[in-house]
Amino acid sequence: MVTPKITFGIIVLNGEPFVRYNLKALYPFAHEIIVVEGAAPAAQGIATPDGHSRDTTLDTIKQFQVDEDPDQKVSLITAEDAGHPNGFWPGEKDEQSQAYAKRASGDYLWQVDIDEFYRPEDMSAILEMLRDNPSISTVSFKQITFWGGFAYLTDGWYLRSGAAIYHRLFKWGKGYRYETHRPPTVVDAKGQNLRQLRPVGGYAMARRGIVLYHYSLLFPSQVREKCEYYGTADWARRPGAQQWADEAFQKLRRPFRVHNVYSHISWLERFEGQHPPQIEALREDIRLGRLPIEMRDTSDVEALLSSKRYALQRGVLKLLSGPYRWSVVMRSRARPWIKFVKRGGRKIRKSLKRLLGYRGWRFP
């Protein structure tokens, strides 16, 4: 059987220092890599006036095409290329994801953020799984989130309630459409949501030892930019994001609110596994001074993780994460009934007001 062709789709703004390492990690497994660069309107504060990355992201992509793309797998799309002359992408990333999807020619579309990595042996296993089971419509992954350094992870109630599962890999073909970025949703030619057909879930992949390595809270500059964006984006609703970056990330004054979705309880743990090879290459370049980037001082993290009290508190919170997840599930299942009852109540009030001759008094 023929191994399926994979189109990788990447949206990126200020992606350094990950850009080259990510492209190198994907390259051996790619039929093509389509990179969509630039800012959505909510990211105006962390972009150039014409909507592009403030760091060397654009130059790095172009240099990679020249030096490290012998098979011409990498293509670059900007807002100007898609007909938006001011350089900004409209909307809130739907259009950016749709831009790479429209150009995809592979059998599968694999969405990757610039700070997401996989072990190469896991990627090989995934391609084998798709080859042997062509009816698979989507694959999701459980992500592990690195925090403040390569030796630390953050976990918590929010992530354990389903937010750690990322929908990333979709079957692709003629007539397929990328509908929304949040959540990533692809429909087939009949308009069927692929996640409702033959999905492989993130927990199932994790049981096989395959996870997504997410380096999203690693570098201080990276965290500051994310928080500036989350503080202004309507979908995020995190007006205190920059305060969280200062108090929880930079100063560790909130050791149980360390995840950037700070309305939920979270904590820190040690990472004792092995990083994907391109992350190890990035670490080595930082160590040798070839990649100058600000690193967070982790002496406070070490002190915290050495505390028996913190370990005990974290253990209790882990035990409570199960009931918390159950409550979230039950609320989500009850929500349609609550809406139904509220709509019914409003109709009853209106009917009674008409029946009783409403003249502006407040009905109880």
C-alpha positions as a Markdown table, in Angstrom:
| # | Residue | x | y | z |
|---|---|---|---|---|
| 1 | Met | 0.0 | 0.0 | 0.0 |
| 2 | Val | 1.2 | 3.5 | -0.8 |
| 3 | Thr | 2.0 | 5.8 | 2.1 |
| 4 | Pro | -0.4 | 8.8 | 2.0 |
| 5 | Lys | 0.8 | 12.2 | 1.1 |
| 6 | Ile | 0.7 | 14.8 | 3.8 |
| 7 | Thr | 0.1 | 18.5 | 3.4 |
| 8 | Phe | 1.3 | 20.4 | 6.5 |
| 9 | Gly | -0.4 | 23.7 | 7.1 |
| 10 | Ile | 1.3 | 26.3 | 9.4 |
| 11 | Ile | 0.1 | 29.8 | 10.5 |
| 12 | Val | 2.9 | 31.9 | 11.9 |
| 13 | Leu | 3.5 | 35.3 | 13.3 |
| 14 | Asn | 6.8 | 36.0 | 15.2 |
| 15 | Gly | 7.7 | 32.4 | 15.1 |
| 16 | Glu | 11.3 | 32.6 | 16.1 |
| 17 | Pro | 13.3 | 30.8 | 17.2 |
| 18 | Phe | 11.2 | 27.7 | 16.1 |
| 19 | Val | 10.8 | 28.3 | 12.4 |
| 20 | Arg | 13.8 | 26.6 | 10.9 |
| 21 | Tyr | 13.7 | 23.7 | 13.4 |
| 22 | Asn | 10.0 | 23.1 | 12.8 |
| 23 | Leu | 10.4 | 23.0 | 9.0 |
| 24 | Lys | 13.3 | 20.6 | 9.3 |
| 25 | Ala | 11.3 | 18.4 | 11.6 |
| 26 | Leu | 8.4 | 18.2 | 9.1 |
| 27 | Tyr | 10.3 | 18.0 | 5.9 |
| 28 | Pro | 11.0 | 14.2 | 5.7 |
| 29 | Phe | 7.4 | 13.4 | 6.2 |
| 30 | Ala | 5.9 | 16.2 | 3.9 |
| 31 | His | 4.4 | 16.1 | 0.5 |
| 32 | Glu | 4.3 | 19.9 | 0.9 |
| 33 | Ile | 4.5 | 22.5 | 3.7 |
| 34 | Ile | 2.3 | 25.5 | 3.2 |
| 35 | Val | 3.2 | 28.4 | 5.5 |
| 36 | Val | 0.8 | 31.3 | 6.0 |
| 37 | Glu | 2.5 | 34.2 | 7.6 |
| 38 | Gly | 1.1 | 37.4 | 9.0 |
| 39 | Ala | -1.3 | 38.9 | 11.6 |
| 40 | Ala | -5.0 | 38.8 | 12.3 |
| 41 | Pro | -6.4 | 42.2 | 13.3 |
| 42 | Ala | -6.3 | 41.3 | 17.0 |
| 43 | Ala | -2.5 | 40.8 | 16.7 |
| 44 | Gln | -1.9 | 44.3 | 15.4 |
| 45 | Gly | 0.0 | 45.2 | 18.6 |
| 46 | Ile | 2.7 | 42.5 | 18.0 |
| 47 | Ala | 3.0 | 42.9 | 14.2 |
| 48 | Thr | 4.7 | 45.4 | 11.9 |
| 49 | Pro | 2.5 | 48.2 | 10.6 |
| 50 | Asp | 2.0 | 46.2 | 7.4 |
| 51 | Gly | 0.8 | 43.1 | 9.2 |
| 52 | His | 4.0 | 40.9 | 9.3 |
| 53 | Ser | 6.3 | 39.4 | 11.9 |
| 54 | Arg | 8.5 | 41.7 | 13.8 |
| 55 | Asp | 11.2 | 39.1 | 14.1 |
| 56 | Thr | 13.1 | 37.3 | 11.3 |
| 57 | Thr | 10.3 | 34.8 | 10.6 |
| 58 | Leu | 9.8 | 35.9 | 7.0 |
| 59 | Asp | 13.6 | 35.9 | 6.2 |
| 60 | Thr | 14.0 | 32.5 | 7.8 |
| 61 | Ile | 11.3 | 30.9 | 5.7 |
| 62 | Lys | 12.7 | 32.4 | 2.5 |
| 63 | Gln | 16.2 | 31.4 | 3.4 |
| 64 | Phe | 15.0 | 27.8 | 4.1 |
| 65 | Gln | 13.5 | 27.7 | 0.7 |
| 66 | Val | 16.9 | 28.6 | -0.8 |
| 67 | Asp | 19.2 | 26.5 | 1.3 |
| 68 | Glu | 17.2 | 23.5 | 2.7 |
| 69 | Asp | 14.3 | 22.9 | 0.3 |
| 70 | Pro | 15.8 | 20.7 | -2.5 |
| 71 | Asp | 12.4 | 19.2 | -3.3 |
| 72 | Gln | 10.6 | 22.6 | -3.3 |
| 73 | Lys | 8.1 | 21.4 | -0.7 |
| 74 | Val | 7.8 | 24.7 | 1.2 |
| 75 | Ser | 5.5 | 27.5 | -0.1 |
| 76 | Leu | 4.9 | 30.8 | 1.6 |
| 77 | Ile | 1.6 | 32.8 | 1.6 |
| 78 | Thr | 1.1 | 36.3 | 2.9 |
| 79 | Ala | -2.1 | 38.4 | 3.2 |
| 80 | Glu | -0.9 | 40.4 | 0.1 |
| 81 | Asp | -0.7 | 37.1 | -1.9 |
| 82 | Ala | -4.4 | 36.4 | -0.9 |
| 83 | Gly | -5.6 | 39.8 | -2.0 |
| 84 | His | -5.4 | 41.8 | 1.3 |
| 85 | Pro | -3.1 | 44.7 | 0.4 |
| 86 | Asn | -2.8 | 46.1 | 3.9 |
| 87 | Gly | -0.9 | 43.0 | 4.9 |
| 88 | Phe | -3.4 | 41.9 | 7.6 |
| 89 | Trp | -5.5 | 38.8 | 7.4 |
| 90 | Pro | -9.2 | 39.4 | 8.0 |
| 91 | Gly | -11.1 | 37.6 | 10.7 |
| 92 | Glu | -9.6 | 35.5 | 13.4 |
| 93 | Lys | -7.4 | 32.9 | 11.7 |
| 94 | Asp | -10.2 | 31.1 | 9.9 |
| 95 | Glu | -9.1 | 32.8 | 6.7 |
| 96 | Gln | -5.4 | 31.9 | 7.3 |
| 97 | Ser | -6.2 | 28.2 | 7.8 |
| 98 | Gln | -8.5 | 28.3 | 4.8 |
| 99 | Ala | -5.6 | 29.8 | 2.8 |
| 100 | Tyr | -3.4 | 26.8 | 3.2 |
| 101 | Ala | -6.3 | 24.4 | 2.9 |
| 102 | Lys | -7.3 | 25.8 | -0.5 |
| 103 | Arg | -3.8 | 25.0 | -1.8 |
| 104 | Ala | -3.5 | 21.6 | -0.2 |
| 105 | Ser | -2.9 | 18.7 | -2.7 |
| 106 | Gly | -2.1 | 15.9 | -0.2 |
| 107 | Asp | -4.3 | 13.0 | 0.9 |
| 108 | Tyr | -4.3 | 14.4 | 4.5 |
| 109 | Leu | -4.1 | 18.0 | 5.9 |
| 110 | Trp | -2.0 | 18.2 | 9.1 |
| 111 | Gln | -2.3 | 21.5 | 11.0 |
| 112 | Val | 0.9 | 22.5 | 12.9 |
| 113 | Asp | 1.6 | 25.5 | 15.0 |
| 114 | Ile | 5.2 | 26.7 | 14.8 |
| 115 | Asp | 5.9 | 25.7 | 18.4 |
| 116 | Glu | 4.5 | 22.2 | 18.1 |
| 117 | Phe | 6.7 | 19.2 | 17.5 |
| 118 | Tyr | 6.5 | 15.4 | 17.3 |
| 119 | Arg | 9.0 | 12.7 | 17.6 |
| 120 | Pro | 10.0 | 11.4 | 14.2 |
| 121 | Glu | 9.2 | 7.8 | 15.1 |
| 122 | Asp | 5.7 | 8.9 | 16.1 |
| 123 | Met | 5.2 | 10.6 | 12.8 |
| 124 | Ser | 6.3 | 7.4 | 11.0 |
| 125 | Ala | 3.8 | 5.4 | 13.1 |
| 126 | Ile | 1.0 | 7.9 | 12.2 |
| 127 | Leu | 1.7 | 7.6 | 8.5 |
| 128 | Glu | 1.7 | 3.8 | 8.8 |
| 129 | Met | -1.6 | 4.0 | 10.6 |
| 130 | Leu | -3.1 | 6.1 | 7.9 |
| 131 | Arg | -1.8 | 3.8 | 5.2 |
| 132 | Asp | -3.2 | 0.7 | 6.9 |
| 133 | Asn | -6.5 | 2.3 | 7.8 |
| 134 | Pro | -7.5 | 4.7 | 4.9 |
| 135 | Ser | -11.0 | 5.1 | 6.4 |
| 136 | Ile | -9.6 | 7.2 | 9.3 |
| 137 | Ser | -11.1 | 10.7 | 8.9 |
| 138 | Thr | -9.2 | 12.7 | 11.6 |
| 139 | Val | -6.5 | 12.2 | 14.2 |
| 140 | Ser | -6.3 | 14.3 | 17.4 |
| 141 | Phe | -3.4 | 14.5 | 19.8 |
| 142 | Lys | -2.9 | 15.0 | 23.5 |
| 143 | Gln | -0.5 | 17.9 | 24.0 |
| 144 | Ile | 2.0 | 18.4 | 26.8 |
| 145 | Thr | 2.8 | 22.0 | 27.5 |
| 146 | Phe | 6.4 | 23.1 | 28.3 |
| 147 | Trp | 6.7 | 26.0 | 30.8 |
| 148 | Gly | 9.6 | 28.3 | 31.4 |
| 149 | Gly | 12.3 | 25.8 | 30.5 |
| 150 | Phe | 12.8 | 22.5 | 28.7 |
| 151 | Ala | 12.6 | 20.6 | 32.0 |
| 152 | Tyr | 9.2 | 21.7 | 33.1 |
| 153 | Leu | 5.6 | 21.1 | 32.1 |
| 154 | Thr | 2.3 | 22.7 | 33.2 |
| 155 | Asp | -0.9 | 20.7 | 33.7 |
| 156 | Gly | -4.2 | 21.5 | 35.4 |
| 157 | Trp | -7.9 | 21.3 | 35.5 |
| 158 | Tyr | -8.5 | 23.1 | 32.2 |
| 159 | Leu | -6.2 | 20.8 | 30.3 |
| 160 | Arg | -7.6 | 17.7 | 31.9 |
| 161 | Ser | -11.1 | 18.8 | 31.0 |
| 162 | Gly | -10.4 | 18.3 | 27.3 |
| 163 | Ala | -8.4 | 21.3 | 26.4 |
| 164 | Ala | -5.2 | 19.2 | 26.1 |
| 165 | Ile | -6.7 | 17.5 | 23.0 |
| 166 | Tyr | -5.8 | 19.1 | 19.8 |
| 167 | His | -7.6 | 18.3 | 16.5 |
| 168 | Arg | -4.7 | 18.4 | 14.0 |
| 169 | Leu | -4.9 | 15.8 | 11.2 |
| 170 | Phe | -7.7 | 15.6 | 8.6 |
| 171 | Lys | -8.4 | 13.5 | 5.6 |
| 172 | Trp | -8.4 | 15.7 | 2.5 |
| 173 | Gly | -9.8 | 15.4 | -1.0 |
| 174 | Lys | -11.8 | 17.1 | -3.7 |
| 175 | Gly | -14.6 | 19.2 | -2.4 |
| 176 | Tyr | -13.3 | 19.1 | 1.2 |
| 177 | Arg | -13.4 | 22.5 | 3.1 |
| 178 | Tyr | -11.7 | 23.9 | 6.1 |
| 179 | Glu | -14.6 | 25.5 | 8.0 |
| 180 | Thr | -13.3 | 27.0 | 11.3 |
| 181 | His | -10.0 | 27.4 | 13.1 |
| 182 | Arg | -11.5 | 27.3 | 16.6 |
| 183 | Pro | -12.1 | 24.4 | 16.8 |
| 184 | Pro | -10.3 | 23.1 | 13.8 |
| 185 | Thr | -13.1 | 21.8 | 11.6 |
| 186 | Val | -12.9 | 20.2 | 8.2 |
| 187 | Val | -15.9 | 18.9 | 6.2 |
| 188 | Asp | -16.0 | 16.5 | 3.3 |
| 189 | Ala | -17.6 | 17.0 | -0.1 |
| 190 | Lys | -21.0 | 16.1 | 1.5 |
| 191 | Gly | -20.6 | 18.7 | 4.2 |
| 192 | Gln | -20.0 | 16.1 | 7.0 |
| 193 | Asn | -17.8 | 17.1 | 9.9 |
| 194 | Leu | -14.8 | 14.7 | 9.7 |
| 195 | Arg | -14.5 | 14.5 | 13.5 |
| 196 | Gln | -17.9 | 12.8 | 13.5 |
| 197 | Leu | -17.0 | 10.1 | 11.0 |
| 198 | Arg | -14.0 | 7.8 | 11.7 |
| 199 | Pro | -11.9 | 9.8 | 14.2 |
| 200 | Val | -8.9 | 8.6 | 16.2 |
| 201 | Gly | -8.9 | 10.5 | 19.5 |
| 202 | Gly | -6.1 | 12.1 | 21.4 |
| 203 | Tyr | -6.3 | 9.9 | 24.4 |
| 204 | Ala | -6.1 | 6.8 | 22.2 |
| 205 | Met | -3.0 | 8.2 | 20.6 |
| 206 | Ala | -1.5 | 9.0 | 24.0 |
| 207 | Arg | -2.1 | 5.4 | 25.1 |
| 208 | Arg | 0.2 | 4.4 | 22.2 |
| 209 | Gly | 2.8 | 6.8 | 23.5 |
| 210 | Ile | 2.2 | 9.4 | 20.8 |
| 211 | Val | 1.7 | 13.0 | 22.0 |
| 212 | Leu | 2.2 | 16.5 | 20.7 |
| 213 | Tyr | 5.1 | 18.4 | 22.3 |
| 214 | His | 3.9 | 22.0 | 22.7 |
| 215 | Tyr | 6.6 | 24.6 | 23.5 |
| 216 | Ser | 4.1 | 27.4 | 23.9 |
| 217 | Leu | 5.1 | 28.8 | 27.3 |
| 218 | Leu | 8.9 | 28.4 | 27.0 |
| 219 | Phe | 10.5 | 31.7 | 26.3 |
| 220 | Pro | 9.7 | 35.0 | 28.1 |
| 221 | Ser | 9.4 | 37.0 | 24.9 |
| 222 | Gln | 7.1 | 34.3 | 23.4 |
| 223 | Val | 4.9 | 34.5 | 26.5 |
| 224 | Arg | 4.7 | 38.3 | 26.5 |
| 225 | Glu | 3.6 | 38.4 | 22.9 |
| 226 | Lys | 1.0 | 35.7 | 23.4 |
| 227 | Cys | -0.4 | 37.5 | 26.4 |
| 228 | Glu | -0.5 | 40.8 | 24.5 |
| 229 | Tyr | -2.5 | 39.1 | 21.8 |
| 230 | Tyr | -4.8 | 37.1 | 24.2 |
| 231 | Gly | -5.5 | 40.3 | 26.1 |
| 232 | Thr | -7.0 | 42.0 | 23.0 |
| 233 | Ala | -8.5 | 39.1 | 21.0 |
| 234 | Asp | -12.3 | 38.8 | 21.5 |
| 235 | Trp | -12.3 | 35.0 | 21.4 |
| 236 | Ala | -9.8 | 34.7 | 24.3 |
| 237 | Arg | -11.4 | 37.0 | 26.8 |
| 238 | Arg | -8.3 | 37.3 | 29.0 |
| 239 | Pro | -8.0 | 41.0 | 29.9 |
| 240 | Gly | -5.6 | 40.1 | 32.7 |
| 241 | Ala | -3.2 | 38.2 | 30.4 |
| 242 | Gln | -0.3 | 40.6 | 30.7 |
| 243 | Gln | -0.7 | 40.8 | 34.5 |
| 244 | Trp | -0.6 | 37.0 | 34.5 |
| 245 | Ala | 2.6 | 37.0 | 32.5 |
| 246 | Asp | 4.2 | 39.2 | 35.1 |
| 247 | Glu | 2.9 | 37.6 | 38.3 |
| 248 | Ala | 2.5 | 34.0 | 37.4 |
| 249 | Phe | 5.0 | 33.3 | 34.6 |
| 250 | Gln | 7.8 | 35.7 | 35.3 |
| 251 | Lys | 7.7 | 35.9 | 39.1 |
| 252 | Leu | 5.9 | 32.6 | 40.0 |
| 253 | Arg | 3.7 | 34.4 | 42.6 |
| 254 | Arg | 0.7 | 32.2 | 41.6 |
| 255 | Pro | 2.0 | 28.6 | 41.6 |
| 256 | Phe | -1.4 | 27.2 | 41.1 |
| 257 | Arg | -2.4 | 29.5 | 38.2 |
| 258 | Val | 0.6 | 28.8 | 36.0 |
| 259 | His | -1.2 | 27.9 | 32.8 |
| 260 | Asn | -2.1 | 31.0 | 30.7 |
| 261 | Val | -5.8 | 30.1 | 30.9 |
| 262 | Tyr | -5.5 | 31.4 | 34.4 |
| 263 | Ser | -9.1 | 31.1 | 35.4 |
| 264 | His | -8.5 | 27.4 | 36.1 |
| 265 | Ile | -6.3 | 25.7 | 38.6 |
| 266 | Ser | -2.9 | 24.5 | 37.2 |
| 267 | Trp | 0.5 | 23.4 | 38.4 |
| 268 | Leu | 4.1 | 22.6 | 37.4 |
| 269 | Glu | 5.8 | 19.3 | 37.0 |
| 270 | Arg | 9.1 | 18.0 | 35.9 |
| 271 | Phe | 9.6 | 16.6 | 32.4 |
| 272 | Glu | 11.8 | 13.5 | 32.5 |
| 273 | Gly | 11.4 | 12.3 | 28.9 |
| 274 | Gln | 13.3 | 13.1 | 25.7 |
| 275 | His | 12.6 | 15.9 | 23.4 |
| 276 | Pro | 12.2 | 15.6 | 19.6 |
| 277 | Pro | 15.5 | 15.8 | 17.8 |
| 278 | Gln | 15.0 | 19.3 | 16.4 |
| 279 | Ile | 14.2 | 20.7 | 19.8 |
| 280 | Glu | 17.4 | 19.1 | 21.0 |
| 281 | Ala | 19.2 | 20.8 | 18.2 |
| 282 | Leu | 17.6 | 24.1 | 19.2 |
| 283 | Arg | 18.7 | 23.6 | 22.8 |
| 284 | Glu | 22.3 | 22.9 | 21.7 |
| 285 | Asp | 22.3 | 26.1 | 19.5 |
| 286 | Ile | 21.1 | 28.1 | 22.5 |
| 287 | Arg | 23.8 | 26.5 | 24.8 |
| 288 | Leu | 26.6 | 27.2 | 22.3 |
| 289 | Gly | 25.4 | 30.8 | 21.8 |
| 290 | Arg | 24.5 | 30.3 | 18.1 |
| 291 | Leu | 20.9 | 31.2 | 19.0 |
| 292 | Pro | 20.7 | 34.3 | 21.2 |
| 293 | Ile | 17.4 | 34.3 | 23.1 |
| 294 | Glu | 16.3 | 35.3 | 26.5 |
| 295 | Met | 15.7 | 32.3 | 28.8 |
| 296 | Arg | 13.7 | 32.4 | 32.0 |
| 297 | Asp | 15.7 | 32.0 | 35.3 |
| 298 | Thr | 14.4 | 28.7 | 36.7 |
| 299 | Ser | 15.8 | 28.8 | 40.2 |
| 300 | Asp | 12.4 | 29.6 | 41.7 |
| 301 | Val | 10.9 | 26.7 | 39.7 |
| 302 | Glu | 13.5 | 24.3 | 41.1 |
| 303 | Ala | 12.8 | 25.5 | 44.6 |
| 304 | Leu | 9.0 | 25.1 | 44.1 |
| 305 | Leu | 9.3 | 21.6 | 42.7 |
| 306 | Ser | 11.7 | 20.6 | 45.5 |
| 307 | Ser | 9.0 | 21.5 | 48.1 |
| 308 | Lys | 7.2 | 18.6 | 49.7 |
| 309 | Arg | 4.3 | 20.9 | 50.5 |
| 310 | Tyr | 3.8 | 21.8 | 46.8 |
| 311 | Ala | 4.0 | 18.1 | 45.8 |
| 312 | Leu | 1.3 | 17.3 | 48.4 |
| 313 | Gln | -0.9 | 20.2 | 47.3 |
| 314 | Arg | -0.4 | 19.2 | 43.6 |
| 315 | Gly | -1.4 | 15.6 | 44.4 |
| 316 | Val | -4.6 | 16.7 | 46.0 |
| 317 | Leu | -5.5 | 18.9 | 43.0 |
| 318 | Lys | -4.8 | 16.0 | 40.7 |
| 319 | Leu | -7.3 | 13.9 | 42.6 |
| 320 | Leu | -9.9 | 16.7 | 42.4 |
| 321 | Ser | -9.4 | 17.1 | 38.6 |
| 322 | Gly | -11.5 | 14.0 | 38.0 |
| 323 | Pro | -14.7 | 15.4 | 39.7 |
| 324 | Tyr | -13.9 | 18.8 | 38.0 |
| 325 | Arg | -13.8 | 17.2 | 34.6 |
| 326 | Trp | -17.1 | 15.4 | 35.3 |
| 327 | Ser | -18.7 | 18.6 | 36.3 |
| 328 | Val | -17.6 | 20.3 | 33.1 |
| 329 | Val | -19.0 | 17.4 | 31.0 |
| 330 | Met | -22.3 | 17.5 | 32.8 |
| 331 | Arg | -22.6 | 21.3 | 32.4 |
| 332 | Ser | -21.9 | 21.0 | 28.7 |
| 333 | Arg | -24.5 | 18.2 | 28.4 |
| 334 | Ala | -27.1 | 20.2 | 30.4 |
| 335 | Arg | -26.5 | 23.4 | 28.5 |
| 336 | Pro | -29.0 | 22.6 | 25.6 |
| 337 | Trp | -31.7 | 21.8 | 28.2 |
| 338 | Ile | -31.0 | 25.0 | 30.1 |
| 339 | Lys | -31.4 | 27.0 | 26.9 |
| 340 | Phe | -34.6 | 25.1 | 26.1 |
| 341 | Val | -36.1 | 25.8 | 29.5 |
| 342 | Lys | -35.1 | 29.5 | 29.3 |
| 343 | Arg | -36.6 | 29.8 | 25.8 |
| 344 | Gly | -39.8 | 28.1 | 27.1 |
| 345 | Gly | -39.9 | 30.5 | 30.1 |
| 346 | Arg | -39.6 | 33.5 | 27.9 |
| 347 | Lys | -42.4 | 32.3 | 25.7 |
| 348 | Ile | -44.6 | 31.7 | 28.7 |
| 349 | Arg | -43.9 | 35.2 | 30.1 |
| 350 | Lys | -44.8 | 36.8 | 26.7 |
| 351 | Ser | -48.0 | 34.8 | 26.5 |
| 352 | Leu | -49.1 | 35.7 | 30.0 |
| 353 | Lys | -48.3 | 39.4 | 29.4 |
| 354 | Arg | -50.5 | 39.4 | 26.3 |
| 355 | Leu | -53.2 | 37.5 | 28.1 |
| 356 | Leu | -53.2 | 39.8 | 31.1 |
| 357 | Gly | -52.9 | 43.0 | 29.1 |
| 358 | Tyr | -49.3 | 44.1 | 29.7 |
| 359 | Arg | -49.0 | 47.8 | 30.3 |
| 360 | Gly | -45.3 | 48.2 | 31.2 |
| 361 | Trp | -45.3 | 46.5 | 34.6 |
| 362 | Arg | -42.6 | 44.1 | 35.4 |
| 363 | Phe | -43.8 | 40.5 | 35.3 |
| 364 | Pro | -42.3 | 38.4 | 38.2 |
